Amino acid sequence: MLLCLDGELITELEDDRSFTLSAGHSYQVADQAEAHRSSTRLGATLFIVD
């Protein structure tokens, strides 16, 4: 699980979809999930549970 505490995180999926995670929002990534990459333009503070 990944929770954005502050700022924003942009996640791009292998199929070209893109999602912006802002403060207070979260998502889960499962094993065998499609490839993705994340970046930030403004910075982000994240809480990650592995």
PyMOL commands that set and color helices and strands:
alter all, ss='L'
color gray80, all
select strands_A, chain A and resi 2-13+18-22+26-27+36-39+44-48
alter strands_A, ss='S'
color yellow, strands_A
deselect
rebuild
show_as cartoon
